[in-house]
């Protein structure tokens, strides 16, 4: 039996290469699809876990390029891909807005969140606080104790810094931080001095700082500062001694808390800061006065008061005559005796 030949479809000469090209294109499409999915997942999906604890701290220096920032984030384990971060920053325009500073990133934070945080400048905010009435020794100790700062620090002159809370950056030099505090005081003092009452008995801005430091240490009640400033300026005009306990303490401890009452011996011992013995202002400020104290001495209220004494409530009783003052002192002595029982 003769077998009939099987019919075969003729093969076109160009079909083989077309099929190959189709396969290549399909493969490329699949690769591109998978790569795009990986990029999207890398950018939008959970990021790496923090290597230690729950937070990763990263400092991005001033002047760093987008590539350098991407390198720092990848090296710190904050992002999974330097290339994806770089492309996202460049293509989305965020690369022009990236801000230097210290950042804290949660473990698993998405790359999109990381990029957004840096573009918005959500830096870690650290502050060194110098309360009103701190001496320069105390302020310098606070700056030295702040662990993220660097470098040694000499104590600045008394009264040369403005008490406030100052934002600092990790790695910032302590001398630069105090320099900003001093510049803030100089700017404020120049402004207040220019607008001072022309009748104040203070010849120089530094004299104003010295008197303001005494006012600052005499009361913890903000509303009393102008009134106390007026008392001291009235005394300066008449040649009376200031007779301020905080000046005596400064002569003993440089303003550190005495931890007890002033003794009679200390009151009568002559020191440059004992305003029970000297006439006029002490030779330097006795602390760093704040804005309110500086403003009070340069624009005090009109007053004829010359005396004040504690009233037992945390504030003071004021008087224009010695007789009234003696009565206020007697009441204060009664309060002291009652407390001692």
Secondary structure, 3 states (H helix, E strand, C coil): CCCCCCCCCCCCCCHHHHHHHHHHHHHHHHHHHHHHHHHHHHHHCCCCCCCCCCEEEEEECCCCCHHHHHHHHHHCCCCCCHHHHHHHHHHHCHHHCCCCEEEEEECCCCHHHHHHHHHHCCCCCEEEEECCCCCHHHHHHHHHHCCCCECCCCCCCCCCCCCEEEEECCCCEHHHHHHHHHHHHHHHHHHHHHCCCCCCCCCCHHHHHHHHHHHHHHCCCHHHHHHHHHHHHHHHHHCCCCCCHHHHHHHHHCCCCCCCCCCHHHHHCCCCCCCCCCCCCCCCCCCCCCHHHHHHHHCCCCCCCCEEEECCCCCEEEECCHHHHHHHHHHHHHHHHHHHC
